[in-house]
Amino acid sequence: MRLKGVTAAVLFAVSLISQSALAQQEKWDIDPAHSSITFDIRHTFAVVRGVFLDFSGTVVFDPDAKMLHKCDFEVQVDSVNTHITQRDDHLRTPDFFDAARYPTMRFDTTEIKKRADNQYAVTGTLTIKDVSQTITVPVTFLGVRDNPLNPKQQVAGFETEFSIDRLAYHVGSGKFYDMGVVGKDVSVMVSLEVTRDK
């Protein structure tokens, strides 16, 4: 019995090491110069578009099997940019993001299902301010090729677009929504180029 237990423990350890090595091999680096997180929200009648300039993440992807294993993000709230300084400063206040108290937003993957050859349903926990909710977003794999700017690398592309209710995440009390000034539904688009060494 003791021998069987030791053998099982060794096999389990080997399995963990193999999984770790595989994940490391399949990990891709986000290219911040060619990736973006943008959002659209309606202001009375017009649509205002903004971006978050500072974000990082972990993408684990097997291009041979076209299997996406992980897609985690952390966004620095203070980097919000709608090209109007006064508006950006207001978004950082407790009226909206309260960036001083809640400096980051996160998405942590919990499950990924492959829907088609290049389509995935990515489920994870989205945390904004003091609220964490499970959401599922559609992710499209755009392709993989040798990096035209660096022949020692491969580059792959992914894209997703989804909508969230900002009030469900306490981004605002609803005062400006009730006034008809700022909408509550936010369209989010994430466009990624990721790279890895060959």
Secondary structure as UniProt FT lines:
FT   HELIX           2..26
FT   STRAND          27..30
FT   HELIX           32..34
FT   STRAND          36..43
FT   TURN            44..45
FT   STRAND          46..52
FT   STRAND          55..62
FT   TURN            63..66
FT   STRAND          67..76
FT   HELIX           77..79
FT   STRAND          80..81
FT   HELIX           85..91
FT   TURN            94..97
FT   TURN            99..101
FT   STRAND          104..116
FT   TURN            117..118
FT   STRAND          119..128
FT   TURN            129..130
FT   STRAND          131..147
FT   TURN            148..149
FT   STRAND          150..165
FT   HELIX           166..169
FT   HELIX           175..178
FT   TURN            179..180
FT   STRAND          185..197
//
